[in-house]
Amino acid sequence: MVRNVADFFPDLQTEDFYLLSGLEHGMRFSEWVATEKLTEFARLDDEEVEYRLDRCEDRGLVERKTIQYLGFRLTFEGYDALALRTFAERETIEGFGAPLGVGKESDVYEVRSYKPLALKFHREGYTNFREVRKERDYTSDNRHVSWFYTARKAAEREYEALEAVYPEVRVPRPIDQNRHGIVMEKLSGVELSKAKLDPGQAVGVLDLILDELAAAYRAGYVHADMSEYNVFVDSDGVTVFDWPQAVSTDHENADEFLERDVENLVGYFRRKHPKQVGDPDVRAVPETLRNDEFESVRDHR
């Protein structure tokens, strides 16, 4: 997606961004924005709107649909272009690199700045919007949310969590956030699910991850979506990433989410390293979580 946008991004003109911004504004009220509304939202005359619509549609930044009227809406590429322009204007990024990871709910790319960084674009809600609305509590109370609202809220929540726990917790250092995009430190190492740990390392790595969860709790957050797919392992230790579902520790379900996070991690290590972690006498929960507040967590030992 965004790779294509980066290729023609320098060719986009100021008026193209006026149109995209106008569509973004209009989509707050309706999924499809009527053409006649765009003159008001984009502050362009009718002829200019038609010209810019053709340019942006040719580049995959907008799409059209005839319902009771002819309507247009942003594609995710169009939303990408708006965020990229803001990051460029802020001088957060200077160039675009190769993909680092493309998934169902986010795309991550290397970007150039004073050093290589990572740009993450949230995609929540675009392909399965109804299901995401059910799962994410920041959309559940808003009947009129759109896919780009859902993705933006996910990016805002993740950035807020990263800012709150860094540097006490080993997470990617947050650099900047706009719309559905986050610029952050580029991670090194290998995903835990793909890491080839020596048997003697298993308990130590598990303890390191649990220590990070404890540090996050002390900083006021629970990850709430922990698995072997959002931990990187390298020679310096572990880094926990993907925080869009994080909740504050005063959330009514925070301890339940923490318990689930610990269950997921300990369960993975017990399946992967049953001889090392399967023994109930093996310490699976760090001392920082061993207090009366976490009786249920200690039960997983």
N, C-alpha and C positions, 0 to 999 in steps of 0.2 A: 504493500500500500504506500507507505510513506517514502519508500525508495523511489517510486515513480514521481512523487511530488517534488522530491529534492532535485530530480533531473531537470525539470522545467521551471523550478521555483524562481531562478533569476529572470525569466522572461515575463513573470507576472507583473502587472502594472498597478499603480496606486488605485486606479478606478476598479480593477478587478477585486481588490481587497475591500473597497467600499461596498461592492455588491455582496461579497461573501459575508461581511459584517452585517449587512442589512438582512440577509437571509438568517443569520444567526439570531438577530434580534426578533425577526418575525416568527421564528420557530419556537419562541417562548410562548406564543399564543396559539399556534396551529402547526401540525406536523408538516403540512404543505402550505406554502405562502403564495397567495395569488399575485400574479404579475403586476397588477395595478398597485398593489401595496408596496412593491419594491421601490417605486419612485420616492415614496415617503421614507421608507426604512433605510435605503441606500443613499438617499439625497442625490439622486441622478435623474436626468430627464428620461422620458419614455424611450427615445432613440438610443441613448447610452445604455439603458438597462437591457434592451434587446441585444445590443452588440456584446455587452459583457456577459450576458447569459450564454450566448453562443460560444464565446471564448472559453468560459469556465466549463460549459458542458462538454466541449471538445476535449478538454483536459481531465474529465472525470471528476471535477470538483463539485458539480451540482447534478441533480437529476430531476426530470420532469414527470408529471402525471396529470392526466386529464380526469377530473372527477366532476363535481358540479361546475368546476372552473379549471382553468389551466394553472397548476400549482408547481412550485419548485421547492427543493430542499437541499441542504448541504449533504454531501457524502462524507464519509470519514476522511477522505483525502482533502476535501474542502476544509474540514475542521483542522486537519493536520497543517494545512497551509497557513491558516490564521495563527496557530500556535507557533509554528516555525518563524513566521514574520516577527512575532513578539519577542521570541528568544534572540533573533538576530538583531532587532532594534535595541535590546538590552545588552547586546554584546556578550550574551551567555554562551552562544555557540558561533563558530566561524565556518564550519564546514561539516559535511555529512560523510559517514563511513559505512562500513558493512553491517549487516544484521548480526545481532548477538543472540537473539532468540525471538521467535515468532510463535505466539500461542493463541488460544481461544479468547482470552480476556485481555491480552496486552501484546504489544510489539516493542522490542528493545533494539536500539541501533547504537553503534558507536558514533560519537560526534567529536569534532575537533574544537578545541579551545586552547587555553594555556597548557593543557595536557589532554590526552584522550579521556573523554567522559562517556557516560551512557545516557541516552534519551529514551525514556519509556513512555509510550502512548497507551493509555487505557482504552480498551475496546468494549467494555461491559455494556451489554444492552443492545448492541447493533444487530446481532444475528438472532438473539434469543431474549428479547427485551422483557417479555412477560415473566419468564422464569427468573431473570435477574431481579426484577422488581419484588418478587416474593422473598428472595433470599437476602437482599440488602436492606437493612433497616433505614437507611437514609433515603430510600425511595418509597417506603411503604405508606407514608402519610401524605403522599402527593399524587393525586390522580392524573395530573396533567404533565408529568415529567416526560421528557423525551430521552432518546438514547444518548444524546450528547450531554444532557444534564446528568444522567447516571454516570457516564464516564468521567465527567468533570468532578463530580462529588467523590468518586473513587480516588482520583488523583489528589484532590484536596485532603482527603482523609489520610491517605498514605503519606503525603508530604508532612502533614501535621504530626503524625506519629514519628516519622523519621527525625524531624526537628526536635521533638520532645525527648527522644531516647538517645540521640547521638550527642557526645561520643561515649557515654557510659555503657552503651550496648554496641556491639560490633555489627553495625548495619552500614549500608552504602551511605556515604556522606551526602546529604541533600544540598543541591546547589541552587536550583530555581524551579518554579512551577508556574504553568499557565494553562488554563483550560484543562484538557485531559492529559497534558504532558508534564513529565517530571525529568529534570536534568539532575543526574547524580553521579557519584563516583563510580567508575567502571570496576567491576569486581574481578578478582583474580581467583584462581583455584578451579575446583571441579564440583559440580553438583553432588550432594551427598548420595543421591540415588545411583550415581555412576562412579562414585569413589571406590577404589579397591583398597580397603583398610586391612592392615594386618590384624590377625585375631587379637593380638595384645593391645591394639589401639582402640578397639570398639568401646570399651567402658569409658576410657578417657575422653573420646570424642563425644559420646553421649553426655558425659558430665559437663563438658564445655558448652554444649548447646543448652542444657538445662540451666547452667549458670547464667547464660545470656537471657533466658526467659525470666529468671529471677531478677536480674538487673533491670529488665524492661518493666517488671512489675513494680520495683522500687521507684522507677522513673514515671510510673503512672499509667502504663499500658500493658495490655495482653494482646498477643499476636492474633489469636483466634482462628488461625488457619494453618497451623504448623503441620509440616510433613517433610519427608525426605526430599521433596522437590523444591523447597525454598530455603535450603541451607547450602552454602558453599564451604568447602573444606580446602585449606591450603597449609603450607608449612608454618604459617603464623597462627593458625587456629581455625575458627569458624566464623562465618558471617551469615546473619539471618536477613533474608530479603522478602519482598512481597508483603507489604503491610496494609493493603487497602481495606481489609476487614477488621483491622485492629479496633479494640474498644478500650475506653479508659477504665481504670480500676474501680471507679465508682459506678460503672454500669451494673445493672441488676443481675446480669448473667456473667459477670467477669470471672468469678471463681469457677463457674461451670465451664467456661471457655478455656481457662487455664488448665483445668483437669483434663479436658479433651485434648489439648495440645500435648500434655505430658503423656497421655495414653497413646496418642498417635506415634510419638517419637519412641517411647519405650517399646511399643508393639513392633515398630519397624526393626529396631535393633534386636529384639528377641527373635524375630523371624529370620533376620539376616545373620545374626551371630548367636545362635541359641546356647552354645556352650559357654560363652563369655557373659551374656546378659540374661540368659534364661533362669539362672540360679536366683531364687528369691532373696538370698543373702547378699547379692551384688548390690552395691549402692547405686540406685538409679535416680535418686532425687537429691540435689545438692543441699547442703546444710542451710542455705539461705531460704529454702522453701520448707524447712523442717520446723514448724511451729504450729500452734493450735489452729491457726487460720487455715492451714492446708492439711487437715486430717485426711480428707478424701484423696488428696494428691499422694500422700504417703502410702495409701493402700495399694498403689500400683507397684510397690517394691516387690 
